[in-house]
Amino acid sequence: MILATSFLQSESFIYVLYIIAFALFIQGLRGLAGPTTAVRGNRIAAVGMAIAVVATLLDRGEGNWGLIALGIALGTAVGIPAARNVKMTAMPQMVALFNGVGGGAVALISWVEFRHHGSTYGEHTVSRTVHQVVGAGGESISVGHAVGFAAVPTYVAIFSVFAAIVGSISFWGSNIAFGKLQEVIPGRPISLGSAQQAVNGLLVVLALAAGIDLIAGAHSELLFIGMLIVAALLGNAVVLPIGGADMPVVISLLNAFTGLSAAATGIALNNPALIVAGMIVGASGSILTNLMAVAMNRSIPAIIAGGFGGGGAVAGAEGAGEHAGTVKSTSAQDAAIQLAYASRVVIVPGYGMAVAQAQHAVRELTKELEKRQVDVSYAIHPVAGRMPGHMNVLLAEADVPYDQLKEMDDANPEFQRTDVSLVIGANDVTNPAAKNTPSSPIYGMPILEVSDSHSVIVIKRSMNPGFAGIENELYYDPKTSMLFGDAKSAVSEIAAELAQI
């Protein structure tokens, strides 16, 4: 029994478990490449994480099993019901909140480590090796020599401070993102105007100065707490000026921050699981953030500096041309007739579909069209919805075939030969102002060019603007018809009318 316990707690066995966990992480990540394998990929990665947790708990240095068990119980009691009961419309908020929890955990771990070892940051302690020798007269004489050694390597202090700052930024920034998405706080940009960048710069300097001082040997816990508070203010100050339209990019960026801070903590604690898992999250989040920024034709610094996205007052259809102020409404019956006699239909989903939970109704409409040999596909903009892949997740839930989902670059060339484009709540990502109106805040952003279709039907609750806070020029195009109402009800009515034709 003793031998078995010793083997299970041996460093070699623990590292073998870590290697198995890493392999499962990577395999799980590969599974996330498509909706058909995403569930399996998540389960594989979850098994890998369970193995990594077991490996960590086997370490002889772990203790206080009561607190560990309490933490696991509390996390399970909160996490499982929250994840199972959350509506798909609230999934972006859930992602932001869970990501923030990860960043907050990293910041707290860094604080605990400073309390344990912070007094040895940046200094050398002295150890004295003593030998007892016998003198010429038979007396015992102590002879020793001093040996200097670094109590905590400098790189450990650097990574601990980095993890504390970035983890705190991620936690508080994610909370602001959650608040904007949940509409607890306004989705519009909230800033100090021209002074915002100066304030952000000052907070960065203060956080770095405190961190450098701690690494150099300052042993003040108050200074460490002050650094965490400054980082918290910076997280709030960075995200508050960012509008709702940029939230998908912000969530991805904060996710990358959490991953990098976890990896830094892993280096400081010499924990391979945290290092590998954190680097996977940090790298994938960084790549995704860059891809989404490119899809919006905006730089990441420009997004962080604040920009469009507010859902504020309707600004008038500047640039909508001679048809500004005139829209054409339609009915479910007329929409069904248009769709019934089309050869090719493209469905463009947006947040309106998510809010109404209309994905299953849309799938039923697709089936009715396919019975009539209509070619149906879905055009997905990279930032449609409120988080990366939001539309893909919703449509996969409704069992929409993956090969029907077309990315923006593949969908745009097809619109010119599309008979009807059915737009369901996708506002800013279909706005021709991005191409036609240089004064528009979204000018230059790549969009789904639904205006190239022969006919467009837009399902929308009202003429209220989207996250960017501007009107959509598409709605004033003569070929566009507006069907006002709840997306789920409207799509179901169209499908019912279609079945009778």
N, C-alpha and C positions, 0 to 999 in steps of 0.2 A: 504493500500500500504506500509506504514511504517512497519507494523507488518510483512508483507510478506518478505520485504527486510531484516528485522532483523532476521527472521527465516532462510532465505537462507544464511545469513552470520554468523549464529550461529556456534559455535565450534562443537556441536553435529551433525548437519546436514553435515558439511564439513567432519567429520570423517566417517559418514555413506557412503558418496560418495567415500572416500578413500577405505573403506572396499569392496565396490562393484568393484572398479577398481582393487584391489588386486586379487579378485576372478576371474575376467576376465583375468588378467595377467597369472594366473596359468592355467586356462582352455585353454588359447591360447597356452601356452607352451606345454601342453599335445597334442595339435593338431599338433605340429611340429614333433611328433614322426614318422610320415610317410608322404610320398608325397601326398597321397590321401586326407589327412586332413590338410595339411600344409597351403593351401590358406585360409581355414576357420579359422584355428588357428591364422594366421596373422591378419585377420579381427577382430576376437574377441579381441585380444590383443590391436589392434589399437583403438577399442571402449573404452577399459579400460583406455588407455592412454589419450584419449580425455576427459573422465570423470575426471581423475586425474588432468588434466590441468584446467578444469573448477573449480574443488574444490579448487585448489591453487589460482586461480584468485578471488574467492569469499572471500578470507581472507581479513579482514578489513585493514590489514597492506599493502596490495598491492596498488600501485599507479602508476603514470606516464603512463596512459593508451596509450598515443600516442606512446611512445617508445615500449611498449609491442605489440601494433598493427603493428608497423613498423617491429619489429623482426619476428612476425608471417608471415607477408607478404613476407619479404625477404627469410625466410626459405622455405616457400611454393613455391616461384618463382624459387628457385634454386633446391630444393629437388625433386619436382615432375617431371620436365622435365629430370633431371639427371637420376632418377630411371627408368623412362619409356623408355628412349632412349638408355640406356647402353646396349651394346651387352653382350650376355652371356659369351663370352670369356673375357670380361673386368670386369665381376662381382667380382672376387677377389680383383681387384684394388678398385672398388667401396666400397666394404665392409671395406677394410683397411682405405680408406679415410673417410667414414662416422664414423667409430669407432674413428678415430683420432679427428674428429670434436667434438665428445662427450667428449673425454679427455681434449681437449683444452677449452671447455666450463666450465668444472669443475674447471680447473686451474684459469680461469678468474673470476669465481664466488668467489673462495677463495681469490683472490686478492682484489676484491671489498669489501668483508666482512672484510678483514684486514684494508682497508682504512676507513671503518665505525667504527670498534670496536677494531682495533689492539692496540690502545693506552691503552686499559683496559686489555690486555693479561697479566696474571701473577701478577696482583696487586689488592689491595683492595682500593676502593674509600670510602670516608667517607660522610655519610649523617647526617644532624643534625635536629632532631625533636624539634620544638620550641613551647612552651606553654606560653600564656599570663596570668599572675596572678596579683592580686591586693595586693599591699603591705599594711603594717599597716597604713601608712599615706595616703592611697588612690591612691598612684602612681601605674602606670602599670609597671610590671617587667617581662622581658622575661627570661624564664627558659627552658633549653634544655639539651639534652644528645646526644652524638655522637653514631652512630650505624655503625659498619663496615660490609661491604658485598662485595662479589666478583662480580665485574661488568660483567665479562665473565668467566663462569666456566672453569676450566683447561681442562676438557675433550673436550669442544668446540674448544679451541685453538689447542689441539692435533689433532683432526679430521680435522680441517681446514688446518693445515700444511700438514698432511698426504695426503689430497685430492689434495693440490697444487702440491706436489712433484710427486705423482703417476699420476695425470692428465697430468702434463707436460711431463713426460716420455712417457705416452701413445700417446700423440699428436705427438711428434716428432718421436718416434719410428714407429708409423703408417705411417707417411709421408715417412720415409725411405722405409718401406715395400711397400708402393704404388709406389715409384720410382723404386724399383727393379722389381716389377711385370710389371710395365708399360715400363720397359727398358729405363727409363729416366736416371738412373744410372746403372752401371754394376750389373748383378745378382751375380757375383762371390763375395766371401768374401773380404771385404776391412778392413784391420786391421793394427795395429801398431806393429804387430809381437809379440815378447815376452813381450813387454812393455804394451800390450793392457790391460791385467788384472790389472796391477798396476795402470794404468790410470783410469780404471773403479772403482777400489777400492778407489782411491783418491776422485773421484767425489761423490761416495756414502758417504764418510766421511764428505766432505764439505757440502753436502745437509743436512745430519743429524745434523751437528754442527749448521748450520744456523737455522734449524727448532727448535732445542732445545733452542737456544738463543732467538728466537721469543716467544716460549711458556713460557720461564722464565721471559719475560717482556721487551725484546728489542723492542723499538717502531719505529725502522727504516724501512721506506718503501723501502729504497735502499737495505737493507738486504733481504727483502722479494723478491724483484725483482731479486737480485743476486741468491737467492735460486731457483727461477724459471729458471734462465739461466743455473745454474749448472745442474738442473734436465733435462733441454732440451739437454744439452751436453751429459748427461748420456744416454738419450733415443737414441740419434744418435750413441753413442759409443757402445751401446749394440747391436743394430740391424745391423749396417754396417758390422761387421765381420761375420754375419750369411748368409750362401749361400741360393740360390734359392730353393734348395730341402727341406729346413726347413721352408719355408715361411708359409705353412699351419699351422704349430705348432705356429709360431710367431704371426700370425693373431689371433689365438685362445687365446694365452696368453695375447696379448695386449687388446683383447676384455674383458678378465677377469679383467685386470688392470682398464680399464675404468669403469666397473661395480662397483668394490670395491671403486674407488675414488668417484663415484656418491653416493654410500651408505654412505661414510664418510661425504660428503657434506650434505646429508639428515639429518644425526645425528647433525651436526653443526647447521643446519638451523631449526631443529625440523620439518622436512617435511617428513611425512610417505611415500608419493609416491616415493620420491627419495630413501629412505631407502630400501623399499621392492623391487622396480624395480632394484636398483643397486645390491642388494644381489642376486636376481635371476640371473642377468647377470653374476655377479662375480662367483657365485657358479657353474652355468652351464658351463661357460667358463673355469673354473679351472678343472672341471671334464673332459671336452672334451680335454683340453690340455694334461692332464695326459694319457687319453686313446690313443691319437695320438702318444705321446712319447713312450708309451709301444708298439704300433704297429710298431714303427721304431727301437725298442730295444735300445733306447737311453734315458738318463736321461734329465730332463728339464735343470738342471745346465750345462750339457754338450752342449746342444743346444744353451743356452745363451752365453756360453763361445766361441761359434763359432765352425764350423765344416765343413762338406762337403757341396757341393752345389755351383757350380759356373758357369757351362756351359762354361768352359774354353777350352783350346786346347785339342784335342784328344790325349789321353795318350797311345794309343796302347792297344791291347787286352791281357794284361797280365793275365795269368791264363785261357785263352780261350782254352788252350789245343792244341792238334795237328792240329786242324782245324783253329787256329788263322789266320786271314788274308784272309780266304776264305768264301765267302757268296754265296748263291744260290738265284738268282732272279726268279720271276715268272710273269705271266700275269693275267689279270682279267679273261680271259677264263679258264686258268688252275685252278685258285682259285675257280671259279664257279663249275667246275667239281668235285673238292675235296669236296666242301661243299654239292653239290647235292647228293653225294653218302655216306654222313656221317649219322650216327644214332644220334650222340650227338655232338653239337657244343657249345663252350663257347666263348663268346665275351668279350674281356678285354679292356675296354675303358681307355683312358688317355688324357693328355692335347692336344695331336695331334687331337683328335676328337673335342675338344672344339675349338681349333684354326680354324679348317676347318668348324665348325658348321655342323658337319656331323651326329648329333644325329637323325635327321629325315630320312636321307638316311639309317642309320643303322636300324632304325625301319622298313623301307620298305624291307630291306634285310631279316630281321627276319620274316616278313610276308611271303615272298617267300619261306623261309625254312620251315616254319610251314605248308604251303600248301603241302609240301612233307613229312609231319609227322616227321620232324627232331626236336629233343628235343633241344631247345635253352635256354640258360641262360646267365647271365652277371656276371662276377666276378669283384667285386669292392674292390680295396685296400683302406684302410682308408685315405691314404695321396695322392691318385691319383688326379692329377690336381693341382690347386694352392690355394685351400681353403677347409676347412672341408665340405664334402658332395657335392663337385663340380660335380662329375659324376652323383650322384643321382638326383641333380637338373636338369641337362641337359637331362637325360633320362626320367625323369618325364614330362618335357616339351614336349617330343616326344611321350607321352602316352604309354611308356613301362610299362607293368603290374608290379606292385611292387613285386609280388611273384617271378618274374624272376631275381630280383637283389639279388645276393648272396654275403654276406660278406666274407672276406678272409678266416676265420676259417671254414666256411661252404663250400667254393669253393675248397679249396686245396685238400681235400680227393677225390674230384670228377674228378680231372684232369687225373688220371690214367686210367679211363674208358671213357675219352673224345677222340673222333676221330680227331677233328680239333679244335684248339684254334685260334681265330682270334684276334690278338693284334693290336689295333689302337692307336699308339702313346704312349702307356704306356712303358716307357723306364726303369728307375731305379727300378720300383716296380716289374719288371719281370726278373731282372738281376741275373742269378745264381751265380755271383761273391759274392753275399751276403751270400751264403752258402759254396762256394768252394774255395774262395781266401782270406786267412787271411789278406793279405796285402791291400786288397781293402778298401777304406774309407767307404763303405756301409756294410762291413762284419758284420754279426750278425743281420742285419735288416730283419724282416720277409717279405717275398715276395710272390707273386702269383706264384705258382710252375707250370707254363705253360709248362716247359720243360718235365714234366711227361706225357704230351699228346702224342698221337700217331703221330700227325702232327701239325705243327705250321705255321701260315701265319701271317707275320708282315707287316702292312701298315705304311709306314714312308716316309717322304719327302726325306731324305738323311741318310747317315751314321753318321751324327753329333751326339755327345753324348747328354744326357739329363742334368738335373740340376746338377747332381753330378759330371759332367765333365769327366766321364769315359765311355769307350765303354761297350756295353752289350754283354756278353758272349753268350747269347741266339742266337744272330744273326749268330754265327759261328757253331751252332749245325747242324749236317747233316739233321735232320728232319725239320729244319726251312727254309722257303722260304720267300724272301723279295719282296714285291710289292711296288715299289717306286712311290710316287706321292702324290698329295693332297688327304686327307682322304675322303672328300665328293665325289670327282670325282671317286676315286678308288672304293669306296663302291657302288656308283650308277652304275658303269660299271659292277661290279660283279653281282649286282641284275639284270641288263639287260641281261647279259649272262645266268644267272640262269633261267630267264623266258623263254629262248629259248631252254633249254635242255629238 
